[in-house]
Amino acid sequence: MSVKRILTIAGMAFAGLILVVLAFTTWYTVDEGEQAVIITFGKADETVTESGLKFKLPWPVQRVEKLSKETFSTTFGYDQDEDGNLISYDKETKMITGDEYIVLADLVVQWKITEPVKYLFNAEDPRELLHDATAASIRSIIGSSPIDDALTDGKAEIEAETRDLLSTLVDKYDIGISIQGVKLQDVELPNEEVRSAFTAVTDARETKSTKINQAKKYENQKKNEATGERDAILSRAQGDKTSRIEQAHGDVAVFNKLYEEYRNNQDITRERLVLETLEQVLPGAKIYIMNDGEGTVKYLPIQPPQPAVPQSSDQNTQEEGGKNDGQ
């Protein structure tokens, strides 16, 4: 084989290699959860956020760096091995509270890449920088908080303050990420004896709160009962007042009627009032009006008529029999 033929074959192989490189480096795909940065001769040229098939200049003119749009989670104070077991870093999580107690605090930071170019070029290792900023933030907030807040009901406030401080630091570093949230996982005391003592104090505090709540509940119950009883008494008094006023108005109206009658017929009205009064005072007595001016006693009984007594069937039969005999 001649040298010319060898060179021809080598040239064709090189050309084929170039064509293969051009064929495989002039297109790329971006998934729904990805974003891409086009880098031209080492300089960021364009950011692609829409998914689909895309084209670019072949390598080495242009290359593509793909980054996820999803939310990342960075742990502080612990990690997981390949088998899923937790690995704690007590030296990393040990910090001093504002009232000079030692606690162990670990947390999770959720974040997203919002500016891919800054994430790629403004820091050599953005994740390491985020880890250091997280350590500085949580130590600063824990260091200004009392131990009661860190261990009991102040965790939400500590999380919010840590998130705000961490967001400020990340914006200052300008590494193209945004903080979505900070969640404290465990805040505990460094040894079992101290934990037991603090648990006893916490239980006593909770018992105190429970007793206070029960006392307030009892107080409110008694106040409500007293208020209800007071309102009932006032309501009854108001009803009695209204009833007496109406009764007085009725008595006045009756008296006015009687007075009008009395003015028209004084003698008759006087006698009728006397009789009605006697009926009220002596309801079971029989009343007679007597006049003995001429020696002969005349009287008029004033009593209700007696109801007729029904006769039995035997009496009616006897009376009818007697009538028939007489005839």
C-alpha positions in Angstrom: 0.0 0.0 0.0 1.4 3.3 -1.1 1.9 6.3 1.2 -0.6 8.3 -0.8 -3.3 5.7 -0.2 -2.6 5.6 3.5 -2.8 9.4 3.8 -6.1 9.3 1.9 -7.6 6.7 4.2 -6.4 8.6 7.3 -7.9 11.8 5.9 -11.2 10.1 5.3 -11.2 8.6 8.8 -10.5 12.0 10.3 -13.2 13.6 8.2 -15.6 10.9 9.3 -14.7 11.6 13.0 -15.3 15.3 12.5 -18.7 14.5 11.0 -19.6 12.2 13.9 -18.5 14.9 16.4 -20.6 17.5 14.5 -23.6 15.2 14.4 -23.6 14.5 18.1 -22.6 17.9 19.5 -24.9 20.2 17.5 -28.1 19.3 19.3 -29.2 18.7 22.8 -32.5 18.2 24.8 -33.8 20.1 27.8 -36.2 18.2 30.1 -39.2 19.8 31.9 -37.3 20.0 35.2 -34.1 21.4 33.7 -32.6 24.6 32.6 -29.4 25.0 30.4 -26.6 27.5 29.9 -24.9 27.8 26.5 -21.2 28.4 26.9 -19.3 29.8 23.9 -15.5 29.5 24.1 -15.8 29.4 27.9 -18.2 32.4 28.3 -21.8 32.1 29.3 -23.8 33.1 26.2 -27.5 32.2 26.7 -29.8 30.6 29.3 -32.4 28.2 28.1 -35.4 27.5 30.3 -37.9 26.0 27.8 -37.9 22.2 27.4 -37.5 20.4 24.1 -34.9 19.7 21.4 -32.4 22.5 20.9 -29.4 23.2 18.5 -26.1 24.9 19.0 -22.7 25.2 17.4 -20.6 22.1 17.6 -18.0 21.3 20.2 -15.5 22.9 21.0 -17.2 26.1 20.0 -20.1 25.7 22.2 -21.0 23.4 25.1 -24.1 23.0 27.3 -24.3 23.0 31.1 -27.7 21.6 32.4 -29.0 22.5 35.9 -32.1 21.3 37.7 -35.1 23.6 38.3 -36.2 21.4 41.3 -35.9 22.3 45.0 -32.7 21.1 46.6 -32.3 20.1 50.3 -29.0 20.7 52.1 -28.6 19.2 55.6 -26.6 20.8 58.3 -25.3 18.7 61.3 -26.1 15.2 59.8 -25.9 13.2 56.6 -27.0 9.8 55.2 -24.7 7.1 54.1 -25.4 4.7 51.1 -27.5 2.4 53.3 -29.7 5.3 54.5 -28.2 5.4 58.0 -27.9 8.8 59.7 -24.5 10.2 60.4 -24.3 13.0 63.0 -21.7 15.7 63.2 -21.9 16.9 66.8 -18.9 19.2 66.5 -20.7 21.0 63.7 -24.0 21.3 65.5 -22.7 22.2 69.0 -23.4 25.9 69.8 -24.0 28.2 72.7 -27.4 29.9 73.4 -27.9 33.5 74.5 -28.0 32.4 78.1 -24.8 30.4 77.8 -26.2 26.9 77.5 -24.8 24.3 75.1 -27.2 22.8 72.6 -27.0 20.6 69.5 -29.0 21.9 66.6 -29.3 20.4 63.1 -31.5 21.6 60.3 -32.4 21.3 56.6 -32.2 24.2 54.1 -34.4 24.1 50.9 -33.2 26.2 48.0 -33.4 26.5 44.2 -31.1 27.7 41.4 -32.7 30.9 40.1 -29.8 32.3 38.1 -27.8 29.5 36.4 -25.0 31.7 35.1 -24.2 33.1 38.5 -24.4 29.7 40.0 -21.9 28.3 37.5 -19.4 31.2 37.5 -19.7 33.4 40.6 -18.5 30.7 43.0 -16.2 27.7 42.8 -18.4 25.6 45.0 -21.8 27.2 45.7 -23.0 24.2 47.8 -20.0 24.6 50.1 -20.6 28.3 50.3 -24.3 27.7 51.2 -23.2 25.2 53.9 -20.9 27.8 55.5 -23.6 30.5 55.3 -26.0 28.2 57.0 -23.6 27.5 59.8 -23.0 31.2 60.3 -26.8 32.0 60.3 -27.9 29.3 62.7 -25.1 30.0 65.2 -25.9 33.7 65.1 -29.6 33.2 65.8 -29.1 30.5 68.5 -26.4 32.6 70.1 -29.0 35.4 70.6 -31.9 33.2 71.8 -32.5 31.7 75.3 -32.4 27.9 75.7 -36.2 27.8 76.4 -36.9 29.2 72.9 -34.5 26.8 71.3 -35.9 23.7 73.0 -39.7 24.5 73.3 -42.0 26.9 71.7 -39.5 29.3 70.1 -38.4 27.1 67.2 -40.7 28.6 64.6 -39.3 32.1 65.3 -35.7 30.8 65.2 -36.4 29.1 61.8 -37.9 32.4 60.4 -34.9 34.5 61.7 -32.4 31.9 60.4 -34.1 31.9 56.9 -34.0 35.7 56.7 -30.4 36.0 57.8 -29.4 33.2 55.4 -31.3 34.8 52.5 -29.4 38.1 53.2 -26.0 36.3 53.1 -26.8 34.4 49.9 -28.0 37.6 48.2 -24.8 39.2 49.3 -22.6 36.4 47.9 -24.6 36.6 44.6 -24.3 32.9 43.7 -27.6 32.6 41.9 -29.7 30.7 44.4 -32.8 31.6 46.6 -33.7 30.1 50.0 -37.1 28.5 50.1 -37.2 27.4 53.7 -35.3 26.4 56.8 -36.5 23.6 59.1 -35.0 22.7 62.5 -34.8 18.9 62.8 -33.5 18.3 66.4 -32.5 20.7 69.1 -31.3 18.9 72.2 -28.9 19.1 75.1 -25.5 17.5 74.8 -25.8 14.7 77.5 -28.5 12.5 79.0 -28.3 13.9 82.6 -28.8 17.5 81.4 -31.6 16.4 79.1 -33.4 14.6 82.0 -33.2 17.6 84.2 -34.4 19.9 81.5 -37.2 17.5 80.7 -38.3 17.6 84.3 -38.4 21.4 84.3 -40.3 21.4 81.0 -42.9 18.9 82.4 -43.3 21.1 85.5 -43.9 24.1 83.3 -46.4 22.3 81.2 -48.2 21.1 84.4 -48.3 24.7 85.6 -49.8 25.9 82.3 -52.4 23.1 82.4 -53.4 24.1 86.0 -53.7 27.7 85.0 -55.8 26.9 82.0 -58.1 24.7 84.1 -58.4 27.5 86.7 -59.3 30.0 84.0 -61.8 27.6 82.5 -63.5 27.2 86.0 -63.4 31.0 86.5 -65.1 31.6 83.1 -67.7 29.0 83.8 -68.6 30.5 87.2 -68.7 34.0 85.6 -71.0 32.8 82.9 -73.3 31.1 85.4 -73.4 34.2 87.6 -74.1 36.4 84.5 -76.9 34.1 83.4 -78.5 34.1 86.9 -78.2 37.9 87.1 -79.8 38.3 83.7 -82.6 35.9 84.7 -83.3 37.9 87.9 -83.3 41.2 86.0 -85.7 39.7 83.4 -88.1 38.5 86.1 -87.9 41.8 87.9 -88.6 43.6 84.6 -91.6 41.3 84.0 -92.9 41.9 87.5 -92.5 45.6 87.0 -94.4 45.6 83.7 -97.1 43.3 85.2 -97.7 45.6 88.2 -97.8 48.7 86.0 -100.3 47.1 83.7 -102.4 45.9 86.7 -102.3 49.5 88.1 -103.4 50.9 84.8 -106.3 48.3 84.8 -107.3 49.2 88.4 -107.3 52.9 87.5 -109.5 52.2 84.5 -112.0 50.1 86.6 -112.0 52.8 89.3 -112.7 55.5 86.7 -115.6 53.5 85.3 -117.0 52.9 88.8 -116.7 56.6 89.5 -118.6 57.5 86.4 -121.4 55.1 87.3 -121.4 56.4 90.9 -121.8 60.0 89.7 -124.8 59.0 87.6 -126.5 56.7 90.1 -125.0 57.2 93.5 -127.5 55.1 95.6 -127.6 52.1 93.3 -123.9 52.1 92.7 -123.2 52.3 96.5 -125.5 49.4 97.2 -124.0 47.3 94.4 -120.5 48.0 95.7 -121.5 47.0 99.2 -123.0 43.7 98.0 -119.9 42.9 95.8 -117.6 43.7 98.8 -119.7 41.4 101.0 -119.5 38.6 98.4 -115.7 39.0 98.3 -115.3 39.1 102.1 -117.9 36.4 102.9 -117.9 34.1 99.9 -119.6 31.2 101.6 -122.3 33.2 103.5 -126.0 33.5 102.6 -127.1 37.2 102.3 -130.6 38.4 103.0 -132.1 41.9 102.6 -134.7 42.4 105.3 -137.2 45.1 106.0 -139.3 45.0 109.2 -140.6 48.5 109.3 -144.3 47.4 109.3 -144.0 44.5 111.8 -144.1 41.8 109.2 -140.7 40.4 108.3 -140.0 40.6 104.6 -136.7 39.2 103.2 -135.2 38.6 99.9 -132.5 35.9 99.8 -129.6 36.7 97.6 -128.0 33.4 96.5 -127.4 31.7 93.2 -130.1 29.4 92.0 -129.8 25.8 92.9 -129.4 23.3 90.0 -132.2 20.8 89.5 -131.4 17.4 90.9 -132.1 14.7 88.3 -134.5 12.0 89.4 -133.6 8.4 89.1 -135.5 6.0 86.8 -137.0 4.1 89.8 -138.6 7.3 91.2 -140.0 8.2 87.8 -141.5 4.8 87.5 -143.1 5.0 90.9 -144.5 8.5 90.2 -146.0 7.3 87.0 -147.5 4.3 88.7 -149.1 6.4 91.4 -150.7 8.7 88.8 -152.1 5.7 87.1 -153.6 4.3 90.3 -155.2 7.6 91.1 -156.8 7.7 87.7 
